[in-house]
C-alpha cells in the first residue's frame, strides 16, 4: 500500500527526532477489560467505541516510518480477524491510499483529528485507484474487508489507541502509539 502525500517527508523527520514506536496493551475480547501493557514492539491496541457504546478492540501494527508506510500490507495473504495496520499522522493530512501488490481485500477506516470515523472505504486487492476520505485525517486503519460492518463499526464512531490512562504528553508533543481525543492537556 503506498501513501501519496508530499507532507509526509517533512513530518517524518520530526517524528523520528521526537518519538519511537511502542505498544501499550494487547487485544482483549470486545466486552473484556483492558489488560496491562504487554504488546510487541511496534504494535498498539486500538479501540473503536460505536455510537451504541460497544467497544471493539484491534491489535494493530504501527506504520510510522516512510518504509513501513510505503510497504503497508503489500504481499500479505493473511490478517487476523482483530488485527490491522494503523497509519498515524502527527498532524491532519489528506491521506490517499492504493492497494498495489496487496492481495487482501481491506476496509480502510479514515480517522478524523477528533477521533471520529470520517469514512470506511473498501480496498480491492491490487487496485491502483486512490482511496481518500476527502478530508484531512489523523490516521487510517486497515482491517479485513467486511470486519467493520460485522462489528457494527460505522462513520461517526470514536477511535482511540494506546494507553489513554497515562498522563497526556506535553502540548504539541505527538506520539504515534497514543491517540486519545478529548483528553485535557
Secondary structure by P-SEA (a helix, b strand, c coil): ccccccaaaaaaaaaaacbbbbbcccccccccccccccccccbbbbbbbcccbbbbbbbbbbcccaaaaaaccccccccccccccccccccccbbbbbbcccccbbbbbbbcccccccbbbbbcccccbbbbccbbbcbbbbccccccccccccccbbbbbcccccccccccccccccccccccc
